[in-house]
């Protein structure tokens, strides 16, 4: 079986897929990729199923050697990448021949980059998933010397690129009310929506801390809330009035009041916001958010396919080829001849 051998790797690299839904009653949160849209983009570039596992790289990649001929795709937070020392495009798919070395550096924007293999990373599932869940001790981080086996790849084109949805520098995030939003006064909710938050450096796959200027946020009766189920996207307000957005490896129960819950399609934007990025939260109607979620989920695969383009365009496929300036610096020749006669150099 083909695959990748890990030569060197950063400290926050794990194998991730869609996670383990359905285990909350047993005390296990879903887990899975911090940026599910990056998994969709990789699947579209390689023309394969969206449930396959990929390598998630938090801030820093590593060096990998191909143990067979592979197709790879690179998505998520853009990182410098090279094959045998030659730079290759991010948000694109490439051929990686047996024995070639792939190098992936630090993130240039965002947090989580993804390396996909044709056929996916095919290690044996555990509780129905190949994802590492570090909090629960399921699998662990990838280390130098590990081998990442590739599944069966039906093959397909490489040299394709895709323009990703912008989500690597913060921005506006949609949230819906939670069961405890009513514990925050209307004035507090208005202030929350009007506040510029800054993604704190403290954060991981469990959640991220949001710093802000001004008074802490408080809920009425917040100290008497019983612990209940929490899910990724919940915005918990801790005892000191600082909000945390929960991510895939969050706990399954919590007693802090929740002012709202991030719409699933926007959660990747929170996870990908680097330290120092600014975030604003907009309350939206739950029914409208659910309808929009269904629409985007139904059309996402087709939309991604439409946005895929060859990295190098074939001139035969460019209808307005003659409108492009294909050669620059062309002259009638008289100026060059005059400079040659006078001993000058044509420019």
C-alpha positions as CSV (number, residue, x, y, z in Angstrom):
1,X,0.0,0.0,0.0
2,X,1.2,3.5,-0.9
3,X,1.4,6.4,1.6
4,X,3.6,9.0,3.2
5,X,6.5,8.5,5.6
6,X,6.8,11.4,8.1
7,X,10.4,12.7,8.2
8,X,9.8,15.7,10.4
9,X,6.6,17.3,11.7
10,X,5.3,20.2,13.8
11,X,3.8,19.8,17.2
12,X,0.1,20.3,16.3
13,X,-0.3,17.8,13.4
14,X,-3.0,15.2,13.6
15,X,-5.1,13.0,11.3
16,X,-8.7,14.3,11.1
17,X,-11.9,13.4,9.3
18,X,-15.5,14.4,10.2
19,X,-15.2,13.1,13.7
20,X,-17.5,10.9,15.9
21,X,-21.0,12.2,16.1
22,X,-23.4,10.4,18.3
23,X,-21.2,9.7,21.3
24,X,-22.2,12.6,23.6
25,X,-24.1,10.3,25.9
26,X,-20.9,8.4,26.5
27,X,-19.0,11.6,27.3
28,X,-17.2,12.0,24.0
29,X,-17.5,15.1,21.8
30,X,-17.6,14.9,18.1
31,X,-14.0,16.0,17.4
32,X,-13.0,16.0,13.8
33,X,-11.4,18.7,11.6
34,X,-11.4,22.2,12.9
35,X,-12.1,23.4,9.4
36,X,-14.6,21.1,7.7
37,X,-14.8,23.3,4.6
38,X,-11.1,22.5,4.0
39,X,-12.0,18.8,3.9
40,X,-14.7,19.6,1.3
41,X,-12.2,21.6,-0.8
42,X,-9.6,18.8,-0.7
43,X,-12.3,16.2,-1.7
44,X,-13.4,18.5,-4.7
45,X,-9.8,19.0,-5.9
46,X,-9.1,15.2,-5.9
47,X,-12.6,14.2,-7.0
48,X,-13.2,11.9,-4.1
49,X,-15.6,11.5,-1.1
50,X,-15.8,14.2,1.6
51,X,-15.7,11.6,4.5
52,X,-12.0,10.7,4.0
53,X,-9.3,11.6,6.5
54,X,-6.6,14.2,5.9
55,X,-3.7,15.6,7.8
56,X,-4.5,18.7,9.9
57,X,-1.5,20.9,10.6
58,X,-1.9,23.6,13.3
59,X,0.4,26.4,12.4
60,X,3.3,24.3,11.0
61,X,3.6,21.4,8.6
62,X,6.6,19.1,8.2
63,X,8.6,17.0,5.7
64,X,7.1,13.9,4.1
65,X,8.4,11.3,1.7
66,X,6.2,9.5,-0.8
67,X,6.3,5.7,-0.5
68,X,4.5,5.4,-3.9
69,X,3.1,7.6,-6.6
70,X,0.4,9.8,-5.0
71,X,-2.0,12.6,-5.7
72,X,-2.1,15.2,-3.0
73,X,-4.1,18.3,-2.3
74,X,-3.3,21.3,-0.1
75,X,-6.2,23.3,1.5
76,X,-7.1,25.4,4.5
77,X,-4.7,28.0,6.0
78,X,-2.1,28.7,3.3
79,X,1.4,27.4,4.0
80,X,4.6,27.5,2.0
81,X,4.9,24.1,0.2
82,X,7.5,22.6,-2.1
83,X,8.1,19.2,-3.8
84,X,11.8,18.4,-4.1
85,X,12.6,22.1,-3.3
86,X,10.3,23.5,-6.0
87,X,7.4,25.6,-4.7
88,X,3.9,24.4,-5.4
89,X,0.6,26.2,-5.2
90,X,-1.7,26.0,-2.2
91,X,-5.4,25.4,-2.6
92,X,-4.4,23.0,-5.4
93,X,-3.7,19.3,-6.2
94,X,-0.4,17.9,-7.4
95,X,1.4,14.7,-8.3
96,X,3.9,13.4,-5.8
97,X,6.1,10.6,-7.2
98,X,7.6,7.7,-5.2
99,X,10.6,8.9,-3.3
100,X,9.9,12.6,-3.7
101,X,9.9,14.8,-0.6
102,X,7.1,17.2,0.2
103,X,7.9,20.1,2.6
104,X,5.3,22.2,4.2
105,X,6.2,25.3,6.3
106,X,4.5,27.7,8.6
107,X,1.0,29.1,8.1
108,X,1.0,32.5,6.3
109,X,-2.6,33.2,7.3
110,X,-5.1,31.4,9.4
111,X,-4.2,28.4,11.7
112,X,-5.1,25.0,10.2
113,X,-3.7,23.7,6.9
114,X,-4.7,20.4,5.4
115,X,-2.8,17.8,3.4
116,X,-5.0,15.3,1.5
117,X,-4.0,12.1,-0.2
118,X,-5.8,10.5,-3.1
119,X,-7.8,7.8,-1.4
120,X,-7.5,9.5,2.0
121,X,-5.4,8.5,5.0
122,X,-6.5,4.9,5.5
123,X,-5.4,4.0,9.0
124,X,-7.8,1.7,11.0
125,X,-10.8,3.6,12.4
126,X,-11.3,3.8,16.2
127,X,-15.0,4.2,17.3
128,X,-16.0,4.8,13.8
129,X,-13.5,7.5,12.9
130,X,-9.8,8.0,12.0
131,X,-9.7,11.3,13.8
132,X,-7.3,12.0,16.6
133,X,-9.2,13.2,19.7
134,X,-6.4,14.4,21.9
135,X,-8.6,15.4,24.9
136,X,-10.1,11.9,25.0
137,X,-6.8,10.1,24.3
138,X,-8.0,8.6,20.9
139,X,-4.9,8.3,18.7
140,X,-2.4,11.0,19.1
141,X,-0.4,13.7,17.3
142,X,1.6,12.6,14.2
143,X,5.3,12.1,14.9
144,X,8.5,11.7,12.9
145,X,8.9,8.1,11.7
146,X,5.1,7.6,11.4
147,X,3.7,6.2,8.2
148,X,0.4,7.5,6.8
149,X,-1.1,4.8,4.5
150,X,-3.1,6.0,1.5
151,X,-6.4,4.4,0.6
152,X,-7.3,3.2,-2.9
153,X,-7.2,6.2,-5.3
154,X,-9.3,5.8,-8.4
155,X,-7.0,8.4,-10.0
156,X,-7.8,11.7,-11.7
157,X,-6.3,14.9,-12.9
158,X,-3.8,17.0,-11.0
159,X,-2.6,20.6,-11.5
160,X,-6.0,22.0,-10.5
161,X,-6.6,25.0,-8.3
162,X,-9.5,26.3,-6.3
163,X,-10.3,29.8,-4.9
164,X,-11.2,29.2,-1.2
165,X,-13.9,31.0,0.7
166,X,-12.2,33.8,2.7
167,X,-12.0,32.7,6.3
168,X,-8.4,33.2,7.5
169,X,-8.4,36.7,9.1
170,X,-11.4,36.9,11.4
171,X,-14.5,39.0,10.3
172,X,-18.2,38.8,11.0
173,X,-19.7,35.6,12.5
174,X,-23.3,34.6,12.5
175,X,-24.7,33.3,15.8
176,X,-28.1,32.0,16.9
177,X,-29.6,32.3,20.4
178,X,-29.0,29.5,22.8
179,X,-31.1,28.1,25.6
180,X,-29.5,30.6,27.9
181,X,-29.4,33.7,25.8
182,X,-32.4,35.0,27.7
183,X,-30.2,35.1,30.9
184,X,-28.3,38.1,29.3
185,X,-30.2,41.3,29.4
186,X,-31.1,43.0,26.1
187,X,-28.5,45.6,26.8
188,X,-25.8,43.0,27.3
189,X,-26.8,41.2,24.1
190,X,-26.7,44.5,22.2
191,X,-23.3,45.3,23.7
192,X,-22.0,41.8,22.8
193,X,-23.1,42.3,19.1
194,X,-21.5,45.7,19.0
195,X,-18.1,44.6,20.5
196,X,-14.9,44.1,18.5
197,X,-13.4,40.9,19.9
198,X,-9.8,39.9,19.4
199,X,-8.8,36.2,19.1
200,X,-6.6,35.6,22.1
201,X,-3.3,33.6,21.8
202,X,-4.8,31.1,24.2
203,X,-6.7,28.5,22.3
204,X,-6.6,25.0,20.8
205,X,-8.9,22.4,19.3
206,X,-11.2,22.6,22.4
207,X,-11.9,26.3,22.1
208,X,-10.6,29.9,21.7
209,X,-10.6,32.8,24.1
210,X,-11.9,36.2,22.9
211,X,-10.4,39.3,24.5
212,X,-12.2,42.6,24.4
213,X,-12.1,46.1,25.9
214,X,-14.7,47.2,28.3
215,X,-16.7,45.6,31.2
216,X,-17.0,41.8,31.5
217,X,-20.3,40.2,30.2
218,X,-22.6,38.9,32.9
219,X,-25.8,36.8,33.0
220,X,-28.5,36.9,35.5
221,X,-28.4,33.9,37.7
222,X,-25.3,32.6,36.0
223,X,-23.9,31.0,39.1
224,X,-26.9,28.8,39.6
225,X,-27.0,27.2,36.1
226,X,-26.9,23.4,36.1
227,X,-24.4,21.6,33.9
228,X,-25.9,20.5,30.6
229,X,-24.9,19.4,27.1
230,X,-22.7,21.7,25.1
231,X,-21.7,21.5,21.5
232,X,-19.0,23.0,19.2
233,X,-19.9,26.6,18.4
234,X,-21.4,27.4,21.8
235,X,-20.1,30.7,23.2
236,X,-19.6,30.2,26.9
237,X,-19.2,33.2,29.2
238,X,-16.8,32.2,32.0
239,X,-17.0,33.5,35.6
240,X,-14.8,36.5,34.7
241,X,-17.1,37.5,31.9
242,X,-14.8,36.5,29.1
243,X,-16.3,34.6,26.1
244,X,-14.9,31.3,24.8
245,X,-16.0,29.8,21.5
246,X,-16.1,26.0,21.8
247,X,-14.4,23.9,19.0
248,X,-14.6,20.2,17.9
249,X,-12.8,18.8,21.0
250,X,-14.8,20.7,23.5
251,X,-16.2,19.1,26.6
252,X,-19.6,17.5,26.5
253,X,-21.1,19.2,29.6
254,X,-20.8,22.8,30.9
255,X,-22.3,25.0,33.5
256,X,-21.3,28.4,32.2
257,X,-24.0,30.5,30.5
258,X,-24.0,30.6,26.8
259,X,-24.9,33.8,25.0
260,X,-25.3,32.1,21.6
261,X,-24.0,29.5,19.2
262,X,-22.0,30.0,16.1
263,X,-23.8,28.9,12.9
264,X,-22.0,25.7,11.7
265,X,-20.9,27.2,8.4
266,X,-19.1,30.0,10.2
267,X,-17.3,27.9,12.8
268,X,-14.3,27.3,10.5
269,X,-13.9,31.1,10.3
270,X,-13.5,31.2,14.1
271,X,-11.1,28.3,14.2
272,X,-9.0,29.8,11.4
273,X,-8.8,33.2,13.0
274,X,-5.1,33.7,14.0
275,X,-4.2,35.3,17.3
276,X,-4.9,39.1,17.1
277,X,-7.6,38.8,14.5
278,X,-10.8,40.7,15.1
279,X,-14.2,39.1,15.3
280,X,-17.7,40.5,15.4
281,X,-20.9,38.5,16.1
282,X,-24.3,39.0,14.6
283,X,-27.5,37.4,16.0
284,X,-29.5,35.8,13.2
285,X,-32.9,34.2,13.1
286,X,-32.6,30.4,13.8
287,X,-35.1,29.4,11.2
288,X,-33.4,31.5,8.5
289,X,-30.0,30.1,9.6
290,X,-31.2,26.6,9.3
291,X,-32.7,27.2,5.9
292,X,-29.5,28.7,4.7
293,X,-27.5,25.8,6.1
294,X,-29.6,23.3,4.2
295,X,-29.3,25.3,1.0
296,X,-25.5,25.6,1.2
297,X,-25.1,22.0,2.2
298,X,-27.1,20.8,-0.8
299,X,-25.2,22.9,-3.3
300,X,-21.7,22.9,-1.8
301,X,-20.2,20.1,-3.8
302,X,-21.4,21.5,-7.1
303,X,-20.3,25.0,-6.1
304,X,-16.8,23.7,-5.3
305,X,-16.6,21.9,-8.6
306,X,-17.5,25.0,-10.5
307,X,-14.7,27.0,-8.8
308,X,-12.0,24.5,-9.8
309,X,-9.6,25.7,-12.5
310,X,-6.4,24.4,-14.1
311,X,-3.3,26.0,-12.6
312,X,-1.9,26.4,-16.2
313,X,-4.5,27.4,-18.8
314,X,-4.5,25.7,-22.2
315,X,-4.4,28.4,-24.8
316,X,-6.9,26.4,-26.9
317,X,-9.5,26.8,-24.2
318,X,-9.2,30.6,-23.9
319,X,-11.9,32.2,-26.1
320,X,-10.4,35.7,-26.1
321,X,-6.8,34.7,-26.5
322,X,-6.0,37.5,-28.9
323,X,-7.1,40.1,-26.3
324,X,-4.1,39.1,-24.1
325,X,-0.7,40.8,-24.4
326,X,1.3,37.6,-25.0
327,X,4.7,39.3,-25.8
328,X,5.8,42.6,-24.3
329,X,8.7,44.9,-25.3
330,X,8.1,44.5,-29.0
331,X,9.2,47.5,-31.1
332,X,9.2,48.3,-34.8
333,X,13.0,47.9,-34.8
334,X,13.9,51.5,-35.7
335,X,14.8,52.5,-32.1
336,X,17.0,49.5,-31.6
337,X,18.8,50.2,-34.9
338,X,19.4,53.8,-34.0
339,X,20.9,52.9,-30.7
340,X,23.1,50.3,-32.3
341,X,24.4,52.8,-34.7
342,X,25.1,55.3,-31.9
343,X,26.8,52.7,-29.7
344,X,23.9,52.6,-27.3
345,X,21.9,49.6,-26.0
346,X,18.3,49.0,-26.8
347,X,16.0,48.8,-23.8
